[in-house]
Amino acid sequence: MRLADVLRALHDTGFAGPMRPDHGRMIWGERGRPGYGLYDRALGATYLQGLWEGLGER
């Protein structure tokens, strides 16, 4: 199952709660706790938002 399929199922059942990416890589020279890269998690959040907005336009 793809992430888009999961989001479609949530959208089609009226889900209105929060969502966020769970973990991210360390990219662009970032340092911190492994799995909690700020930049990659921000990219993941925008990916989720883009998929969600696309489902509303069907």
Predicted model as a PDB file, atoms N, CA, C, CB and O in Angstrom, pLDDT in the B-factor column:
MODEL        1                                                                  
ATOM      1  N   MET A   1       0.843  -1.178   0.000  1.00 78.00           N  
ATOM      2  CA  MET A   1       0.000   0.000   0.000  1.00 78.00           C  
ATOM      3  C   MET A   1       0.890   1.243   0.000  1.00 78.00           C  
ATOM      4  CB  MET A   1      -0.960  -0.003   1.221  1.00 78.00           C  
ATOM      5  O   MET A   1       1.869   1.317   0.743  1.00 78.00           O  
ATOM      6  N   ARG A   2       0.546   2.196  -0.823  1.00 91.00           N  
ATOM      7  CA  ARG A   2       1.298   3.447  -0.923  1.00 91.00           C  
ATOM      8  C   ARG A   2       0.765   4.481   0.078  1.00 91.00           C  
ATOM      9  CB  ARG A   2       1.222   4.007  -2.363  1.00 91.00           C  
ATOM     10  O   ARG A   2      -0.371   4.385   0.542  1.00 91.00           O  
ATOM     11  N   LEU A   3       1.592   5.450   0.394  1.00 89.00           N  
ATOM     12  CA  LEU A   3       1.173   6.522   1.288  1.00 89.00           C  
ATOM     13  C   LEU A   3      -0.045   7.242   0.729  1.00 89.00           C  
ATOM     14  CB  LEU A   3       2.319   7.514   1.512  1.00 89.00           C  
ATOM     15  O   LEU A   3      -0.945   7.613   1.482  1.00 89.00           O  
ATOM     16  N   ALA A   4      -0.084   7.443  -0.579  1.00 91.00           N  
ATOM     17  CA  ALA A   4      -1.231   8.108  -1.201  1.00 91.00           C  
ATOM     18  C   ALA A   4      -2.521   7.311  -0.958  1.00 91.00           C  
ATOM     19  CB  ALA A   4      -0.991   8.286  -2.717  1.00 91.00           C  
ATOM     20  O   ALA A   4      -3.583   7.904  -0.775  1.00 91.00           O  
ATOM     21  N   ASP A   5      -2.439   5.987  -0.954  1.00 94.00           N  
ATOM     22  CA  ASP A   5      -3.617   5.157  -0.689  1.00 94.00           C  
ATOM     23  C   ASP A   5      -4.095   5.309   0.758  1.00 94.00           C  
ATOM     24  CB  ASP A   5      -3.305   3.684  -0.986  1.00 94.00           C  
ATOM     25  O   ASP A   5      -5.295   5.356   1.025  1.00 94.00           O  
ATOM     26  N   VAL A   6      -3.144   5.384   1.676  1.00 93.00           N  
ATOM     27  CA  VAL A   6      -3.496   5.575   3.090  1.00 93.00           C  
ATOM     28  C   VAL A   6      -4.182   6.925   3.275  1.00 93.00           C  
ATOM     29  CB  VAL A   6      -2.232   5.482   3.993  1.00 93.00           C  
ATOM     30  O   VAL A   6      -5.216   7.020   3.936  1.00 93.00           O  
ATOM     31  N   LEU A   7      -3.600   7.964   2.689  1.00 94.00           N  
ATOM     32  CA  LEU A   7      -4.203   9.295   2.816  1.00 94.00           C  
ATOM     33  C   LEU A   7      -5.574   9.355   2.148  1.00 94.00           C  
ATOM     34  CB  LEU A   7      -3.281  10.354   2.208  1.00 94.00           C  
ATOM     35  O   LEU A   7      -6.480  10.020   2.649  1.00 94.00           O  
ATOM     36  N   ARG A   8      -5.729   8.667   1.025  1.00 95.00           N  
ATOM     37  CA  ARG A   8      -7.029   8.633   0.350  1.00 95.00           C  
ATOM     38  C   ARG A   8      -8.087   7.986   1.262  1.00 95.00           C  
ATOM     39  CB  ARG A   8      -6.924   7.857  -0.996  1.00 95.00           C  
ATOM     40  O   ARG A   8      -9.212   8.476   1.357  1.00 95.00           O  
ATOM     41  N   ALA A   9      -7.721   6.900   1.921  1.00 96.00           N  
ATOM     42  CA  ALA A   9      -8.657   6.235   2.832  1.00 96.00           C  
ATOM     43  C   ALA A   9      -9.033   7.164   3.990  1.00 96.00           C  
ATOM     44  CB  ALA A   9      -8.044   4.923   3.376  1.00 96.00           C  
ATOM     45  O   ALA A   9     -10.200   7.237   4.374  1.00 96.00           O  
ATOM     46  N   LEU A  10      -8.047   7.872   4.544  1.00 94.00           N  
ATOM     47  CA  LEU A  10      -8.332   8.821   5.622  1.00 94.00           C  
ATOM     48  C   LEU A  10      -9.239   9.949   5.124  1.00 94.00           C  
ATOM     49  CB  LEU A  10      -7.021   9.403   6.189  1.00 94.00           C  
ATOM     50  O   LEU A  10     -10.203  10.322   5.791  1.00 94.00           O  
ATOM     51  N   HIS A  11      -8.922  10.477   3.963  1.00 94.00           N  
ATOM     52  CA  HIS A  11      -9.702  11.574   3.385  1.00 94.00           C  
ATOM     53  C   HIS A  11     -11.146  11.143   3.118  1.00 94.00           C  
ATOM     54  CB  HIS A  11      -9.049  12.065   2.084  1.00 94.00           C  
ATOM     55  O   HIS A  11     -12.091  11.867   3.432  1.00 94.00           O  
ATOM     56  N   ASP A  12     -11.296   9.963   2.537  1.00 94.00           N  
ATOM     57  CA  ASP A  12     -12.632   9.481   2.161  1.00 94.00           C  
ATOM     58  C   ASP A  12     -13.515   9.155   3.363  1.00 94.00           C  
ATOM     59  CB  ASP A  12     -12.503   8.253   1.291  1.00 94.00           C  
ATOM     60  O   ASP A  12     -14.740   9.124   3.241  1.00 94.00           O  
ATOM     61  N   THR A  13     -12.906   8.913   4.518  1.00 95.00           N  
ATOM     62  CA  THR A  13     -13.696   8.645   5.726  1.00 95.00           C  
ATOM     63  C   THR A  13     -13.881   9.880   6.591  1.00 95.00           C  
ATOM     64  CB  THR A  13     -13.041   7.557   6.543  1.00 95.00           C  
ATOM     65  O   THR A  13     -14.432   9.793   7.688  1.00 95.00           O  
ATOM     66  N   GLY A  14     -13.416  11.048   6.098  1.00 94.00           N  
ATOM     67  CA  GLY A  14     -13.649  12.301   6.810  1.00 94.00           C  
ATOM     68  C   GLY A  14     -12.639  12.631   7.893  1.00 94.00           C  
ATOM     69  O   GLY A  14     -12.935  13.440   8.772  1.00 94.00           O  
ATOM     70  N   PHE A  15     -11.459  12.035   7.859  1.00 94.00           N  
ATOM     71  CA  PHE A  15     -10.441  12.319   8.867  1.00 94.00           C  
ATOM     72  C   PHE A  15     -10.129  13.815   8.889  1.00 94.00           C  
ATOM     73  CB  PHE A  15      -9.157  11.502   8.593  1.00 94.00           C  
ATOM     74  O   PHE A  15      -9.939  14.428   7.839  1.00 94.00           O  
ATOM     75  N   ALA A  16     -10.078  14.395  10.082  1.00 91.00           N  
ATOM     76  CA  ALA A  16      -9.801  15.826  10.207  1.00 91.00           C  
ATOM     77  C   ALA A  16      -8.774  16.108  11.299  1.00 91.00           C  
ATOM     78  CB  ALA A  16     -11.089  16.587  10.497  1.00 91.00           C  
ATOM     79  O   ALA A  16      -8.692  17.230  11.798  1.00 91.00           O  
ATOM     80  N   GLY A  17      -7.996  15.102  11.672  1.00 93.00           N  
ATOM     81  CA  GLY A  17      -7.023  15.267  12.744  1.00 93.00           C  
ATOM     82  C   GLY A  17      -5.662  15.683  12.234  1.00 93.00           C  
ATOM     83  O   GLY A  17      -5.475  15.890  11.035  1.00 93.00           O  
ATOM     84  N   PRO A  18      -4.706  15.808  13.149  1.00 92.00           N  
ATOM     85  CA  PRO A  18      -3.354  16.204  12.753  1.00 92.00           C  
ATOM     86  C   PRO A  18      -2.582  15.032  12.137  1.00 92.00           C  
ATOM     87  CB  PRO A  18      -2.591  16.756  13.963  1.00 92.00           C  
ATOM     88  O   PRO A  18      -2.890  13.867  12.391  1.00 92.00           O  
ATOM     89  N   MET A  19      -1.589  15.358  11.336  1.00 88.00           N  
ATOM     90  CA  MET A  19      -0.676  14.347  10.809  1.00 88.00           C  
ATOM     91  C   MET A  19       0.691  14.977  10.657  1.00 88.00           C  
ATOM     92  CB  MET A  19      -1.179  13.773   9.452  1.00 88.00           C  
ATOM     93  O   MET A  19       0.813  16.182  10.440  1.00 88.00           O  
ATOM     94  N   ARG A  20       1.722  14.150  10.774  1.00 86.00           N  
ATOM     95  CA  ARG A  20       3.091  14.634  10.639  1.00 86.00           C  
ATOM     96  C   ARG A  20       3.978  13.471  10.229  1.00 86.00           C  
ATOM     97  CB  ARG A  20       3.596  15.281  11.962  1.00 86.00           C  
ATOM     98  O   ARG A  20       3.638  12.316  10.483  1.00 86.00           O  
ATOM     99  N   PRO A  21       5.112  13.760   9.597  1.00 85.00           N  
ATOM    100  CA  PRO A  21       6.060  12.691   9.289  1.00 85.00           C  
ATOM    101  C   PRO A  21       6.699  12.202  10.584  1.00 85.00           C  
ATOM    102  CB  PRO A  21       7.147  13.178   8.285  1.00 85.00           C  
ATOM    103  O   PRO A  21       6.913  12.987  11.508  1.00 85.00           O  
ATOM    104  N   ASP A  22       6.999  10.928  10.652  1.00 82.00           N  
ATOM    105  CA  ASP A  22       7.527  10.349  11.883  1.00 82.00           C  
ATOM    106  C   ASP A  22       9.015  10.636  12.071  1.00 82.00           C  
ATOM    107  CB  ASP A  22       7.292   8.857  11.889  1.00 82.00           C  
ATOM    108  O   ASP A  22       9.428  11.081  13.142  1.00 82.00           O  
ATOM    109  N   HIS A  23       9.809  10.386  11.055  1.00 79.00           N  
ATOM    110  CA  HIS A  23      11.252  10.567  11.161  1.00 79.00           C  
ATOM    111  C   HIS A  23      11.801  11.168   9.875  1.00 79.00           C  
ATOM    112  CB  HIS A  23      11.948   9.230  11.469  1.00 79.00           C  
ATOM    113  O   HIS A  23      11.151  11.133   8.830  1.00 79.00           O  
ATOM    114  N   GLY A  24      12.985  11.709   9.967  1.00 79.00           N  
ATOM    115  CA  GLY A  24      13.638  12.260   8.794  1.00 79.00           C  
ATOM    116  C   GLY A  24      15.132  12.023   8.836  1.00 79.00           C  
ATOM    117  O   GLY A  24      15.708  11.790   9.899  1.00 79.00           O  
ATOM    118  N   ARG A  25      15.746  12.085   7.687  1.00 81.00           N  
ATOM    119  CA  ARG A  25      17.200  11.907   7.601  1.00 81.00           C  
ATOM    120  C   ARG A  25      17.896  13.217   7.933  1.00 81.00           C  
ATOM    121  CB  ARG A  25      17.618  11.415   6.190  1.00 81.00           C  
ATOM    122  O   ARG A  25      17.293  14.289   7.899  1.00 81.00           O  
ATOM    123  N   MET A  26      19.168  13.107   8.253  1.00 85.00           N  
ATOM    124  CA  MET A  26      19.996  14.297   8.428  1.00 85.00           C  
ATOM    125  C   MET A  26      20.504  14.676   7.041  1.00 85.00           C  
ATOM    126  CB  MET A  26      21.191  14.047   9.446  1.00 85.00           C  
ATOM    127  O   MET A  26      21.224  13.895   6.420  1.00 85.00           O  
ATOM    128  N   ILE A  27      20.148  15.847   6.547  1.00 85.00           N  
ATOM    129  CA  ILE A  27      20.556  16.279   5.216  1.00 85.00           C  
ATOM    130  C   ILE A  27      21.155  17.683   5.292  1.00 85.00           C  
ATOM    131  CB  ILE A  27      19.355  16.248   4.236  1.00 85.00           C  
ATOM    132  O   ILE A  27      20.983  18.393   6.283  1.00 85.00           O  
ATOM    133  N   TRP A  28      21.854  18.065   4.237  1.00 85.00           N  
ATOM    134  CA  TRP A  28      22.425  19.409   4.092  1.00 85.00           C  
ATOM    135  C   TRP A  28      23.340  19.794   5.256  1.00 85.00           C  
ATOM    136  CB  TRP A  28      21.310  20.428   3.968  1.00 85.00           C  
ATOM    137  O   TRP A  28      23.336  20.941   5.705  1.00 85.00           O  
ATOM    138  N   GLY A  29      24.120  18.829   5.738  1.00 86.00           N  
ATOM    139  CA  GLY A  29      25.090  19.112   6.784  1.00 86.00           C  
ATOM    140  C   GLY A  29      24.502  19.298   8.172  1.00 86.00           C  
ATOM    141  O   GLY A  29      25.198  19.751   9.081  1.00 86.00           O  
ATOM    142  N   GLU A  30      23.268  18.964   8.344  1.00 84.00           N  
ATOM    143  CA  GLU A  30      22.606  19.133   9.640  1.00 84.00           C  
ATOM    144  C   GLU A  30      23.177  18.159  10.670  1.00 84.00           C  
ATOM    145  CB  GLU A  30      21.084  18.926   9.500  1.00 84.00           C  
ATOM    146  O   GLU A  30      23.585  17.052  10.320  1.00 84.00           O  
ATOM    147  N   ARG A  31      23.206  18.562  11.914  1.00 83.00           N  
ATOM    148  CA  ARG A  31      23.652  17.695  13.006  1.00 83.00           C  
ATOM    149  C   ARG A  31      22.549  17.626  14.050  1.00 83.00           C  
ATOM    150  CB  ARG A  31      24.987  18.214  13.637  1.00 83.00           C  
ATOM    151  O   ARG A  31      21.838  18.603  14.284  1.00 83.00           O  
ATOM    152  N   GLY A  32      22.414  16.469  14.669  1.00 77.00           N  
ATOM    153  CA  GLY A  32      21.405  16.294  15.708  1.00 77.00           C  
ATOM    154  C   GLY A  32      21.193  14.822  15.991  1.00 77.00           C  
ATOM    155  O   GLY A  32      22.029  13.986  15.648  1.00 77.00           O  
ATOM    156  N   ARG A  33      20.084  14.511  16.610  1.00 76.00           N  
ATOM    157  CA  ARG A  33      19.763  13.119  16.921  1.00 76.00           C  
ATOM    158  C   ARG A  33      19.386  12.380  15.645  1.00 76.00           C  
ATOM    159  CB  ARG A  33      18.615  13.036  17.955  1.00 76.00           C  
ATOM    160  O   ARG A  33      18.555  12.870  14.880  1.00 76.00           O  
ATOM    161  N   PRO A  34      19.978  11.208  15.394  1.00 76.00           N  
ATOM    162  CA  PRO A  34      19.633  10.439  14.197  1.00 76.00           C  
ATOM    163  C   PRO A  34      18.121  10.172  14.121  1.00 76.00           C  
ATOM    164  CB  PRO A  34      20.408   9.108  14.183  1.00 76.00           C  
ATOM    165  O   PRO A  34      17.491   9.811  15.115  1.00 76.00           O  
ATOM    166  N   GLY A  35      17.566  10.353  12.945  1.00 74.00           N  
ATOM    167  CA  GLY A  35      16.143  10.121  12.747  1.00 74.00           C  
ATOM    168  C   GLY A  35      15.281  11.352  12.971  1.00 74.00           C  
ATOM    169  O   GLY A  35      14.079  11.323  12.707  1.00 74.00           O  
ATOM    170  N   TYR A  36      15.875  12.424  13.452  1.00 77.00           N  
ATOM    171  CA  TYR A  36      15.092  13.619  13.756  1.00 77.00           C  
ATOM    172  C   TYR A  36      15.617  14.845  13.019  1.00 77.00           C  
ATOM    173  CB  TYR A  36      15.094  13.877  15.251  1.00 77.00           C  
ATOM    174  O   TYR A  36      15.662  15.943  13.574  1.00 77.00           O  
ATOM    175  N   GLY A  37      16.012  14.648  11.770  1.00 79.00           N  
ATOM    176  CA  GLY A  37      16.489  15.767  10.974  1.00 79.00           C  
ATOM    177  C   GLY A  37      15.369  16.765  10.712  1.00 79.00           C  
ATOM    178  O   GLY A  37      14.302  16.397  10.222  1.00 79.00           O  
ATOM    179  N   LEU A  38      15.613  18.007  11.036  1.00 83.00           N  
ATOM    180  CA  LEU A  38      14.594  19.046  10.896  1.00 83.00           C  
ATOM    181  C   LEU A  38      14.238  19.313   9.441  1.00 83.00           C  
ATOM    182  CB  LEU A  38      15.067  20.327  11.546  1.00 83.00           C  
ATOM    183  O   LEU A  38      13.059  19.415   9.101  1.00 83.00           O  
ATOM    184  N   TYR A  39      15.247  19.429   8.575  1.00 85.00           N  
ATOM    185  CA  TYR A  39      14.984  19.766   7.176  1.00 85.00           C  
ATOM    186  C   TYR A  39      14.195  18.667   6.464  1.00 85.00           C  
ATOM    187  CB  TYR A  39      16.296  20.018   6.443  1.00 85.00           C  
ATOM    188  O   TYR A  39      13.239  18.954   5.744  1.00 85.00           O  
ATOM    189  N   ASP A  40      14.597  17.410   6.666  1.00 84.00           N  
ATOM    190  CA  ASP A  40      13.919  16.320   5.980  1.00 84.00           C  
ATOM    191  C   ASP A  40      12.497  16.132   6.516  1.00 84.00           C  
ATOM    192  CB  ASP A  40      14.718  15.023   6.130  1.00 84.00           C  
ATOM    193  O   ASP A  40      11.594  15.797   5.749  1.00 84.00           O  
ATOM    194  N   ARG A  41      12.288  16.339   7.797  1.00 86.00           N  
ATOM    195  CA  ARG A  41      10.927  16.254   8.341  1.00 86.00           C  
ATOM    196  C   ARG A  41      10.057  17.379   7.789  1.00 86.00           C  
ATOM    197  CB  ARG A  41      10.954  16.311   9.884  1.00 86.00           C  
ATOM    198  O   ARG A  41       8.864  17.180   7.558  1.00 86.00           O  
ATOM    199  N   ALA A  42      10.636  18.553   7.578  1.00 88.00           N  
ATOM    200  CA  ALA A  42       9.882  19.651   6.963  1.00 88.00           C  
ATOM    201  C   ALA A  42       9.489  19.294   5.532  1.00 88.00           C  
ATOM    202  CB  ALA A  42      10.709  20.957   6.980  1.00 88.00           C  
ATOM    203  O   ALA A  42       8.371  19.577   5.101  1.00 88.00           O  
ATOM    204  N   LEU A  43      10.412  18.671   4.796  1.00 90.00           N  
ATOM    205  CA  LEU A  43      10.088  18.222   3.445  1.00 90.00           C  
ATOM    206  C   LEU A  43       8.974  17.176   3.483  1.00 90.00           C  
ATOM    207  CB  LEU A  43      11.340  17.647   2.751  1.00 90.00           C  
ATOM    208  O   LEU A  43       8.080  17.190   2.637  1.00 90.00           O  
ATOM    209  N   GLY A  44       9.027  16.267   4.466  1.00 89.00           N  
ATOM    210  CA  GLY A  44       7.981  15.253   4.618  1.00 89.00           C  
ATOM    211  C   GLY A  44       6.631  15.870   4.916  1.00 89.00           C  
ATOM    212  O   GLY A  44       5.610  15.406   4.408  1.00 89.00           O  
ATOM    213  N   ALA A  45       6.614  16.917   5.737  1.00 91.00           N  
ATOM    214  CA  ALA A  45       5.353  17.591   6.057  1.00 91.00           C  
ATOM    215  C   ALA A  45       4.755  18.256   4.819  1.00 91.00           C  
ATOM    216  CB  ALA A  45       5.570  18.634   7.162  1.00 91.00           C  
ATOM    217  O   ALA A  45       3.541  18.225   4.620  1.00 91.00           O  
ATOM    218  N   THR A  46       5.599  18.851   3.999  1.00 93.00           N  
ATOM    219  CA  THR A  46       5.074  19.482   2.785  1.00 93.00           C  
ATOM    220  C   THR A  46       4.599  18.431   1.781  1.00 93.00           C  
ATOM    221  CB  THR A  46       6.146  20.378   2.141  1.00 93.00           C  
ATOM    222  O   THR A  46       3.660  18.678   1.025  1.00 93.00           O  
ATOM    223  N   TYR A  47       5.240  17.263   1.770  1.00 91.00           N  
ATOM    224  CA  TYR A  47       4.801  16.157   0.905  1.00 91.00           C  
ATOM    225  C   TYR A  47       3.413  15.679   1.333  1.00 91.00           C  
ATOM    226  CB  TYR A  47       5.818  14.978   0.956  1.00 91.00           C  
ATOM    227  O   TYR A  47       2.529  15.499   0.495  1.00 91.00           O  
ATOM    228  N   LEU A  48       3.224  15.475   2.640  1.00 92.00           N  
ATOM    229  CA  LEU A  48       1.908  15.073   3.148  1.00 92.00           C  
ATOM    230  C   LEU A  48       0.850  16.118   2.798  1.00 92.00           C  
ATOM    231  CB  LEU A  48       1.961  14.862   4.673  1.00 92.00           C  
ATOM    232  O   LEU A  48      -0.247  15.772   2.359  1.00 92.00           O  
ATOM    233  N   GLN A  49       1.178  17.383   2.993  1.00 93.00           N  
ATOM    234  CA  GLN A  49       0.228  18.459   2.705  1.00 93.00           C  
ATOM    235  C   GLN A  49      -0.146  18.481   1.231  1.00 93.00           C  
ATOM    236  CB  GLN A  49       0.812  19.810   3.116  1.00 93.00           C  
ATOM    237  O   GLN A  49      -1.314  18.663   0.885  1.00 93.00           O  
ATOM    238  N   GLY A  50       0.831  18.298   0.371  1.00 94.00           N  
ATOM    239  CA  GLY A  50       0.574  18.296  -1.059  1.00 94.00           C  
ATOM    240  C   GLY A  50      -0.326  17.142  -1.482  1.00 94.00           C  
ATOM    241  O   GLY A  50      -1.247  17.325  -2.278  1.00 94.00           O  
ATOM    242  N   LEU A  51      -0.057  15.947  -0.944  1.00 92.00           N  
ATOM    243  CA  LEU A  51      -0.920  14.801  -1.238  1.00 92.00           C  
ATOM    244  C   LEU A  51      -2.345  15.059  -0.752  1.00 92.00           C  
ATOM    245  CB  LEU A  51      -0.360  13.521  -0.588  1.00 92.00           C  
ATOM    246  O   LEU A  51      -3.313  14.791  -1.463  1.00 92.00           O  
ATOM    247  N   TRP A  52      -2.458  15.582   0.465  1.00 93.00           N  
ATOM    248  CA  TRP A  52      -3.783  15.834   1.054  1.00 93.00           C  
ATOM    249  C   TRP A  52      -4.556  16.866   0.231  1.00 93.00           C  
ATOM    250  CB  TRP A  52      -3.643  16.319   2.517  1.00 93.00           C  
ATOM    251  O   TRP A  52      -5.739  16.678  -0.051  1.00 93.00           O  
ATOM    252  N   GLU A  53      -3.892  17.944  -0.148  1.00 93.00           N  
ATOM    253  CA  GLU A  53      -4.571  18.966  -0.960  1.00 93.00           C  
ATOM    254  C   GLU A  53      -4.988  18.418  -2.316  1.00 93.00           C  
ATOM    255  CB  GLU A  53      -3.665  20.182  -1.153  1.00 93.00           C  
ATOM    256  O   GLU A  53      -6.043  18.787  -2.833  1.00 93.00           O  
ATOM    257  N   GLY A  54      -4.178  17.548  -2.896  1.00 92.00           N  
ATOM    258  CA  GLY A  54      -4.521  16.933  -4.162  1.00 92.00           C  
ATOM    259  C   GLY A  54      -5.758  16.055  -4.072  1.00 92.00           C  
ATOM    260  O   GLY A  54      -6.514  15.948  -5.037  1.00 92.00           O  
ATOM    261  N   LEU A  55      -5.972  15.429  -2.926  1.00 90.00           N  
ATOM    262  CA  LEU A  55      -7.170  14.589  -2.756  1.00 90.00           C  
ATOM    263  C   LEU A  55      -8.435  15.424  -2.706  1.00 90.00           C  
ATOM    264  CB  LEU A  55      -7.059  13.750  -1.484  1.00 90.00           C  
ATOM    265  O   LEU A  55      -9.505  14.949  -3.087  1.00 90.00           O  
ATOM    266  N   GLY A  56      -8.331  16.655  -2.244  1.00 83.00           N  
ATOM    267  CA  GLY A  56      -9.501  17.522  -2.169  1.00 83.00           C  
ATOM    268  C   GLY A  56      -9.946  18.042  -3.522  1.00 83.00           C  
ATOM    269  O   GLY A  56     -11.037  18.599  -3.640  1.00 83.00           O  
ATOM    270  N   GLU A  57      -9.123  17.869  -4.542  1.00 62.00           N  
ATOM    271  CA  GLU A  57      -9.434  18.401  -5.872  1.00 62.00           C  
ATOM    272  C   GLU A  57      -9.981  17.327  -6.815  1.00 62.00           C  
ATOM    273  CB  GLU A  57      -8.189  19.029  -6.482  1.00 62.00           C  
ATOM    274  O   GLU A  57     -10.121  17.574  -8.012  1.00 62.00           O  
ATOM    275  N   ARG A  58     -10.289  16.152  -6.295  1.00 54.00           N  
ATOM    276  CA  ARG A  58     -10.798  15.086  -7.162  1.00 54.00           C  
ATOM    277  C   ARG A  58     -12.213  15.347  -7.531  1.00 54.00           C  
ATOM    278  CB  ARG A  58     -10.683  13.733  -6.498  1.00 54.00           C  
ATOM    279  O   ARG A  58     -12.818  14.559  -8.258  1.00 54.00           O  
TER     280      ARG A  58                                                      
ENDMDL                                                                          
END                                                                             
